[in-house]
Amino acid sequence: MGEFLFDTKGLSQHTIDNFQATYDELRAHFNMQLTGHINFHLEDFDAFNQYHDYNLLGSYVIKNGRSDCYILFLDTHSKKAHEGLITDHFEYQTWALAYLKRDFGRVKIRPETLRDKLAELIHPLELDFKEDKAFSDTFYVMVNDHAKAINCMDRHFRNAVMDIREDDFVIEIVNHTLVIGNKKPITSERAVYMAEFVCKLAEVC
């Protein structure tokens, strides 16, 4: 067991050092405790189902008043095809999770790309906020229930998303549960950003 309280067997020293640095930085900013076993139902999220396999190595609760949030350390395994060959890729990632008061339905949010903008001209599918052009120009939003999403994604929610200091992330919400993360390797700075985001949202949403 490492100092950050989950099994490090099979992990390289570099990976352990990254986990430790991330854990230490989070502890410096938040009141964080080991959760023990919690079933977060990650299988409900497309963000995790895109992997060939994934394993939750450890989870921590951030004690945030009446609205606790969570940090998840994951081992992900994906397969990629290149020039007729399929290769295996393994990444250790940090994700953050919050339970929200409102039911958003299913929502996916990510930075909008030029390809998204061009596709939208042909097949308008995303949810736009006419009263918040800056948000709609910045993020690509897909929902399964427009009424729920419009009601829940108010100015407080959109401002919190606009404040994220990452340019490559995905937010996914399944009803009352939100996760945020990306496919990049673990860094302490990125983990703190995500933790700040979920703590803020848990308070206002």
Protein Blocks (a to p, Z undefined) as FASTA:
>chain_A
ZZkopafehiafklmmmmmmmmmmmmmmpccddebjadehlmlpmklmmpmbdcdfbdcd
ddehjaccddddddddddddeehiacdddddddddddddfbdgbjaddddddfklmmmmm
mmccbdcdfklmmlmmmpccddfblklmmmmmcmklmmmmmmpccfbdcdddehjaccdd
dfbdcdfklmmmmmmmmmmmmmmZZ
